[in-house]
């Protein structure tokens, strides 16, 4: 039996590879909400959310977002500010702006596009996302290439290849009859078995096709480009409340968002003691943010008093959301 298998593997390497990979995926895939649907709208929302955010963080947002916007029509006719408010906490807000723009494009065109080029022409959809939606929702033969797939392919071939070479190789390996399962299986393999450090090769369904495993070079691939050093910075955010209203300013980034004032913006404020602290990272900046209550006279220029009851209707920055949660938590634990 083993000899027959080795023969088939040598003669039909791609067929065997696909069969092993997809068979493994069908048995071991994680149960994720966007895998329970064939609806392109829901698959598209998941792909956009997953672009820069981890699966575990996306799940609750995905479910809440779809409850709030169950159809593309509903999303298209909601004002942008409310879409941004529903996106708050996921970060990278240009994704939400593009999602809203694309929803309008889809409605104007009379439905979700069903070709690769049609999907690729939507706002915020790049090559990877177009291939993912085209293959998963419409069964079109386009290979996806994300960080996980790059890692798997580099190791299978034991090559520090260029992106173009990896894309070509992924397309060559793709099962043209089952592109949806194949693509999801490749990504799942990278996410759960072919890990960046110390891959679980003994559990890998395609270990017999892996050159890096054979040579013991798994941890050296893919070759990473140099990373920028992280800057560590401190900030003090002020919670200024008066008559059931909260003092907020417009954030410079993301545009259209609200944020708590920084201590330096309100030099005349009377500060209370620091009530809490938390860490917050944005790309190469690692902030240690302190939160304190403060009082001001009148209404400082450039700021707005927003009724506390209506805060949820406004998009607020992630740092501000964390600061308000941190303060509430500290104050309620002090009262308990
Ligand atoms: S054998 Fe190991 S390195 Fe090769 S693809 Fe599988 S998990 Fe990755």
Boltz pocket constraint, residues with backbone or C-beta under 6 A from the ligand:
constraints:
  - pocket:
      binder: B
      contacts: [[A, 152], [A, 155], [A, 156], [A, 193], [A, 194], [A, 195], [A, 199], [A, 200], [A, 201], [A, 202], [A, 204], [A, 205], [A, 206], [A, 207], [A, 210], [A, 211], [A, 212], [A, 213], [A, 218]]
      max_distance: 6.0
